[in-house]
Amino acid sequence: MIITISGDPGAGKSTVAKKIAKKLNWPLINMGKIRRLKAKALGMTLTNYNKLGEIDPSTDYELDRYVKRLEKKYKNFIIDSRTAWHFLPKSIKIYTTVDKKIGAERVFKELQKSTRRNEGSELRTKQAVLKSHLERKKSDQKRYKKYYGFNLFNKNNYDFILDTSALNEKQVFNGVYRYLKDRLKLVNPVK
């Protein structure tokens, strides 16, 4: 079984993916982390790497080919990715959404603790993070529409959508896990 988790910036997709993977004892592939490392290897921030991707499709194609090969490597896994639902169509597709200001505030708090996100040093205020998120969503939408012809943010692409705006980490985990538990029973009934 494959579970793809996508979402808005700051909606908690990476956190919930990590917790679900741990609970199920399944491998977790974090494509955002891989994309950030690719950007860093080129001496770029994630924002600049995404901008490059608007004119150079190889920045997306390389990682998308990697995603497609994962189902041959693992029987059960979770993937934290904006586009994996598209490349792994038989997956259970989850989307976490959040009010854009709340998402920016969450990421801003995270950036105060760690700079490993490779978001760029200009993100010193919540407003700067919000602006960055809006630009990122615009870039993502532009790239995926141009290269693959789909609307990343069309909620009809997903099996389960959870608005995390008013939820803490535990509530987000419980909401997603409850949904998955029901789905996994249907796919793998307990005997």
Number of C-alpha atoms within 10 A of each C-alpha: 16 21 23 29 29 27 23 21 25 26 27 28 26 24 14 23 25 20 17 21 18 12 11 12 12 17 16 20 20 16 20 16 16 12 19 20 18 17 21 16 10 9 11 18 20 21 19 14 19 24 18 16 19 19 11 13 15 12 18 17 13 10 15 16 11 12 21 15 12 16 16 8 9 13 11 16 20 24 29 25 21 20 21 22 26 19 15 19 13 13 21 19 21 25 24 24 22 20 15 18 16 18 22 25 17 17 21 20 12 14 18 10 9 9 11 12 16 18 19 16 9 9 17 12 13 18 14 14 24 22 15 19 21 16 15 18 16 11 18 21 17 18 23 19 13 14 12 10 11 16 16 22 17 8 13 10 17 19 13 17 19 16 17 22 18 10 15 10 13 10 13 22 21 13 18 20 17 11 14 17 10 11 13 13 10 10 9 9 9 7 3
